């Protein structure tokens, strides 16, 4: 049976790779983004459905959910670094704006979208949210928001797992080849991040997409409430 897969933030980077992988598996994929031009381009190139939706806007999220009957896989990939710098002349107001931006992009997008489509989830659905190694170290407001995402996911799993829905976070390490750093990735920083890994390579968007695909597979039905660290050993757990 064809699965319906909803990917927020699906126009570029990890979200686009996730959408492409599920589309290759012949799922019905709906990708979202905030801008009509990027949504139309990505959806057209991948051969999937596109929907303009700011996942941090309750009205837009509710409207999106109202157009979808069933969600078999939800991938909360919307997020990113805050657009507002902290401090400076803005003082505490600048700090507040940055933290609100980080929380809106990296926590509330997932909370709002998941809440809106919750009635469309079935007993075999999967909710997958994209976290970050920044939740463990040097993450600032972005990392704190991703840490909150993992905490929320654990509570969500407690609520939904009895009905068969799995809920997990993929905590991505450094992933090269995306626009995440907005031009701020230097050769020196790249080398330092790669050196932190055990396998001495940066992550790829496909590393994360393949992990999401597994978490939505029959072989992962007993994995829920977890944060899976996909970082080449740059941060280890036991």
C-alpha positions as semicolon CSV with decimal commas, in nm:
position;residue;x (nm);y (nm);z (nm)
1;X;0,000;0,000;0,000
2;X;0,129;0,347;-0,089
3;X;0,243;0,545;0,213
4;X;0,181;0,915;0,260
5;X;0,496;1,093;0,381
6;X;0,494;1,455;0,500
7;X;0,832;1,629;0,514
8;X;0,853;1,979;0,658
9;X;1,146;2,188;0,543
10;X;1,169;1,962;0,240
11;X;1,296;2,206;-0,021
12;X;1,668;2,169;0,050
13;X;1,933;1,989;0,252
14;X;1,831;1,699;0,473
15;X;1,458;1,749;0,417
16;X;1,496;1,732;0,041
17;X;1,710;1,418;0,064
18;X;1,446;1,254;0,284
19;X;1,171;1,348;0,040
20;X;1,373;1,212;-0,253
21;X;1,439;0,879;-0,084
22;X;1,076;0,816;0,007
23;X;0,968;0,927;-0,340
24;X;1,208;0,670;-0,490
25;X;1,023;0,411;-0,280
26;X;0,702;0,522;-0,453
27;X;0,549;0,685;-0,150
28;X;0,318;0,980;-0,190
29;X;0,542;1,258;-0,061
30;X;0,428;1,605;0,042
31;X;0,714;1,846;0,108
32;X;0,668;2,187;0,264
33;X;0,860;2,511;0,273
34;X;0,795;2,875;0,338
35;X;0,841;3,010;-0,014
36;X;0,636;2,933;-0,325
37;X;0,931;2,936;-0,564
38;X;1,149;2,693;-0,369
39;X;0,855;2,463;-0,296
40;X;0,750;2,453;-0,661
41;X;1,105;2,391;-0,780
42;X;1,181;2,111;-0,534
43;X;0,845;1,941;-0,581
44;X;0,879;1,957;-0,958
45;X;1,233;1,823;-0,960
46;X;1,148;1,533;-0,728
47;X;0,807;1,457;-0,876
48;X;0,625;1,499;-0,544
49;X;0,353;1,722;-0,402
50;X;0,451;2,057;-0,256
51;X;0,275;2,283;-0,008
52;X;0,371;2,631;0,103
53;X;0,357;2,628;0,481
54;X;0,549;2,805;0,754
55;X;0,560;2,525;1,012
56;X;0,591;2,782;1,291
57;X;0,259;2,944;1,198
58;X;-0,040;2,771;1,364
59;X;-0,290;2,886;1,102
60;X;-0,080;2,766;0,810
61;X;-0,010;2,434;0,979
62;X;-0,376;2,378;1,057
63;X;-0,469;2,455;0,695
64;X;-0,208;2,208;0,571
65;X;-0,332;1,932;0,802
66;X;-0,686;1,992;0,683
67;X;-0,581;1,900;0,329
68;X;-0,427;1,564;0,424
69;X;-0,632;1,255;0,507
70;X;-0,358;1,022;0,632
71;X;0,003;1,059;0,744
72;X;0,202;0,736;0,757
73;X;0,539;0,906;0,805
74;X;0,599;1,257;0,938
75;X;0,951;1,393;0,911
76;X;0,999;1,720;1,099
77;X;1,299;1,855;0,908
78;X;1,220;2,226;0,926
79;X;1,474;2,422;1,129
80;X;1,800;2,608;1,117
81;X;2,019;2,865;1,280
82;X;1,850;3,177;1,416
83;X;1,833;3,469;1,177
84;X;1,854;3,719;1,463
85;X;2,197;3,784;1,621
86;X;2,204;3,797;2,000
87;X;2,328;4,090;2,200
88;X;2,482;4,395;2,035
89;X;2,299;4,723;2,057
90;X;1,970;4,540;2,101
91;X;2,084;4,404;2,439
92;X;1,838;4,175;2,612
93;X;1,580;4,233;2,342
94;X;1,827;4,088;2,090
95;X;1,891;3,788;2,312
96;X;1,518;3,730;2,349
97;X;1,459;3,759;1,974
98;X;1,734;3,509;1,896
99;X;1,609;3,252;2,145
100;X;1,250;3,291;2,030
101;X;1,365;3,242;1,671
102;X;1,561;2,929;1,761
103;X;1,273;2,778;1,953
104;X;1,022;2,863;1,680
105;X;1,232;2,709;1,403
106;X;1,368;2,401;1,577
107;X;1,108;2,302;1,836
108;X;0,773;2,461;1,769
109;X;0,770;2,365;1,400
110;X;0,778;2,001;1,506
111;X;0,534;2,045;1,793
112;X;0,276;2,231;1,586
113;X;0,296;2,006;1,281
114;X;0,282;1,685;1,483
115;X;-0,009;1,811;1,690
116;X;-0,199;1,918;1,379
117;X;-0,161;1,585;1,197
118;X;-0,195;1,366;1,505
119;X;-0,554;1,266;1,415
120;X;-0,421;1,150;1,075
121;X;-0,163;0,912;1,221
122;X;-0,236;0,542;1,211
123;X;-0,127;0,254;1,429
124;X;0,176;0,201;1,206
125;X;0,283;0,563;1,160
126;X;0,625;0,706;1,237
127;X;0,714;1,054;1,359
128;X;1,078;1,142;1,293
129;X;1,231;1,474;1,395
130;X;1,572;1,604;1,290
131;X;1,786;1,704;1,585
132;X;2,149;1,808;1,611
133;X;2,479;1,735;1,780
134;X;2,451;2,099;1,887
135;X;2,214;1,980;2,160
136;X;2,514;1,817;2,328
137;X;2,776;2,093;2,300
138;X;2,848;2,443;2,170
139;X;2,494;2,484;2,043
140;X;2,377;2,809;2,200
141;X;2,010;2,886;2,150
142;X;1,997;2,651;1,851
143;X;2,138;2,361;2,052
144;X;1,907;2,431;2,343
145;X;1,609;2,418;2,109
146;X;1,727;2,086;1,966
147;X;1,776;1,950;2,319
148;X;1,418;2,051;2,395
149;X;1,311;1,872;2,077
150;X;1,456;1,547;2,209
151;X;1,289;1,593;2,548
152;X;0,954;1,661;2,380
153;X;0,999;1,355;2,160
154;X;1,038;1,130;2,465
155;X;0,712;1,262;2,608
156;X;0,540;1,230;2,271
157;X;0,647;0,867;2,241
158;X;0,498;0,796;2,583
159;X;0,167;0,933;2,455
160;X;0,159;0,778;2,108
161;X;0,345;0,448;2,136
162;X;0,052;0,264;2,299
163;X;-0,143;0,324;1,977
164;X;0,147;0,193;1,765
165;X;0,305;0,523;1,655
166;X;0,683;0,542;1,688
167;X;0,852;0,874;1,768
168;X;1,226;0,927;1,732
169;X;1,486;1,199;1,682
170;X;1,783;1,175;1,449
171;X;2,059;1,386;1,601
172;X;2,272;1,481;1,302
173;X;2,638;1,566;1,331
174;X;2,820;1,787;1,084
175;X;2,659;1,741;0,743
176;X;2,845;1,891;0,449
177;X;2,695;2,028;0,131
178;X;2,394;2,211;0,275
179;X;2,312;2,577;0,323
180;X;2,291;2,536;0,701
181;X;2,595;2,750;0,781
182;X;2,489;3,032;0,545
183;X;2,836;3,076;0,403
184;X;3,003;3,061;0,743
185;X;3,179;2,727;0,692
186;X;3,554;2,783;0,650
187;X;3,809;2,523;0,542
188;X;3,958;2,534;0,891
189;X;3,625;2,471;1,060
190;X;3,545;2,193;0,816
191;X;3,875;2,018;0,894
192;X;3,819;2,056;1,270
193;X;3,468;1,907;1,255
194;X;3,584;1,616;1,040
195;X;3,877;1,552;1,275
196;X;3,630;1,507;1,563
197;X;3,473;1,207;1,391
198;X;3,596;0,848;1,417
199;X;3,552;0,776;1,048
200;X;3,722;1,101;0,940
201;X;3,455;1,222;0,703
202;X;3,168;1,468;0,715
203;X;2,814;1,342;0,718
204;X;2,598;1,356;0,407
205;X;2,231;1,430;0,365
206;X;2,189;1,071;0,249
207;X;2,328;0,944;0,583
208;X;2,039;1,115;0,758
209;X;1,780;1,028;0,494
210;X;1,870;0,659;0,509
211;X;1,836;0,664;0,888
212;X;1,492;0,823;0,858
213;X;1,392;0,562;0,602
214;X;1,496;0,285;0,842
215;X;1,306;0,438;1,133
216;X;0,994;0,431;0,917
217;X;1,047;0,067;0,820
218;X;0,894;-0,251;0,968
219;X;1,232;-0,336;1,121
220;X;1,216;-0,031;1,348
221;X;0,871;-0,079;1,500
222;X;1,014;-0,142;1,848
223;X;1,237;0,166;1,839
224;X;1,058;0,464;1,991
225;X;1,132;0,750;2,229
226;X;1,494;0,749;2,119
227;X;1,753;0,998;1,999
228;X;1,977;0,833;1,740
229;X;2,315;1,001;1,701
230;X;2,435;0,997;1,341
231;X;2,769;1,177;1,353
232;X;3,053;0,939;1,265
233;X;3,153;0,913;1,631
234;X;3,198;1,285;1,693
235;X;2,966;1,240;1,993
236;X;2,935;0,896;2,145
237;X;2,684;0,740;2,384
238;X;2,661;0,414;2,573
